[in-house]
Amino acid sequence: MDTINTTERLRHLRQLMKEHGVDVLDYALACLPFSGFLISSEFISGFSGSAGTAVITSEKAALATDGRYFSQASKQLDSNWHLLKQGLEDVPTWQEWTAEASEGHKTVGVDPTVITAPEARRLNDRIKKKGGAQLVGIKTNLVDLVWGDERPPRPREKVSVLDIKYAGKKFEEKIEDLQKELDKKKSAGLIISLLDEVAWLFNLRGKDIPCNPVFFSYAAVTPTTATLYVDDSKLNPDVVPHLGDKIRIRPYDAVFEDAESFGASLEMEAPVEGKPPTPKRKFRISTKASWALSLNLGREEKVEEVRSPVGDAKAIKNATELEGMRACHIRDGASLSEYFAWLEEELTVKGTKLDEVQGADKLEEIRSRKDHFVGLSFDTISSTGPNAAVIHYKPERGNCSTIDPAALYLCDSGAQYFDGTTDTTRTLHFGEPTDMERKAYTLVLKGLIAIDRAVFPKGTSGFALDTLARQFLWQEGLDYRHGTGHGVGSYLNVHEGPIGIGTRVQYSEVSLSVGNVLSDEPGYYEDGNFGIRIENVIMVQEAKTNHRFGDKPWLGFEHVTMVPMCRKLIDPKLLTQEERTWLNEYHREVYDKTKGFFEGDQRTMKWLERETSPIHVIELNLI
């Protein structure tokens, strides 16, 4: 991971800040959830992680990120930057750091298209409480001005129709359901700004963002109309006939102009003496929509911020999508088994020197031969030894490590298929693991099994389940700095809201429902030494219980990932009888569902048979 000298870039940026009357600038480095163009975090900070916020003053610069990226940021930031490790005791949040920097009536600026309206309000309150002037939206992105002509143009990849045999539900029905919901809630309409929500709603897919089949767009739906904001030059010939004459197509940038018109056209209540007029119906936007949309609609007086009803509907997969997830994970699991068998032979039998990128390339080549393959769902995390401790490590071609057969190897990877999205992590060892590595791996495996076997009443959130995965690590004084699970899209974003398993507050706000698809991925990491993560994709289903307390449904999970665990890293003595039974049954299922892919492939078949062989009682006595 190279460090970029940001001195000149920061000097230019500070000059622009002065010209625009801004003393402090907040700049989101995350891949934006709404429809703005993705920003290269590397340009201004040198940090290439996908989550973080930069705060720049006339004299200082800070980068805030979470535990997934502490190690990475420490290596990539140059001496101009101070790293704020979010979540650690006595470390200020980026909002607190901003407020402190605004003391003395300083003005804080932000591009309103890269911050949500609720975030903007909360930040403005913090600033004023600390004696700052205010938060202002800067229509011109100052970092873009520093970037200048070198900034890549907005992608113009083609948009295509997702066949109903994969989508499972006509887009007309989805829009009709949304319109009924808006009318029921007495809402004037909804502006949809999250790219995956637009793609899902209209049964369209794109290629504007690597690994995510989405396209730059917005949508506006009222109880009687629907508009898609997308540059029509991007549309494949089949898109317009697919949408028909009931969907209005407008240019991508026209959404802000139309938002002003929507706000201005709202019918107002009869005036009441001493009170400002209020609209009879407000326009809705997601709590994740940009502050710019809220401003153009007319601020809070004309806007209702809600959790997106489109996001909620998208997270509950229909029967076609669920069957597609089962099918694509079997094909994908077969690809991973073939890759691991190949890698083991290359490293331990042939003595081949392979680096992390060469491993990732081989895995992609194997996956690409499977039916319905489109591409990767994220950059493969192929990491050996100490690199595996970097939670979101990304090997760089020509500047990565050689895979060490005497060290742990962590592979976190996934693919996009027309019938689903995969995300699987396995940690392996091709030599002799240490006792601590086996113990840590087994504790992590116990956590994964605990989530997989969980039974819980309807209304339970992922927030409530998180401790099930951590309990065995906690008993040893160990933990991991990331969530236990995230939602997974259906041929869409591999990270999908609003559901998840973890300690984030938003996971407590949404209960799990039948049809939700999530990851189950506990881990353990020792900086500079090794990293362990095991990840399956699971789907929420109704559970069969002997009783039905409260006369409510009880839920559980169905796993769809079909890849063996690393037998060499499992300490059977640390597993209960129930856990050993689960593991043996899981391995039998993996074997039965994937063996058909290996006819004539003796190497993979032999590897699969070994890795899925059951743990017997006699085996425990020998250890």
PyMOL commands that set and color helices and strands:
alter all, ss='L'
color gray80, all
select helices_A, chain A and resi 7-19+41-45+67-76+94-101+112-114+117-129+142-150+164-167+171-184+195-202+232-234+239-246+254-264+291-297+309-315+319-349+356-367+385-389+435-452+462-474+505-508+549-551+567-569+572-574+577-598+602-611+617-622
alter helices_A, ss='H'
color red, helices_A
select strands_A, chain A and resi 24-28+53-56+61-65+82-85+108-110+135-137+160-161+189-192+204-205+218-221+226-229+247-250+283-286+303-306+373-376+381-384+408-413+415-417+420-421+424-429+456-457+485-487+496-501+517-520+523-526+530-533+536-542+554-559
alter strands_A, ss='S'
color yellow, strands_A
deselect
rebuild
show_as cartoon
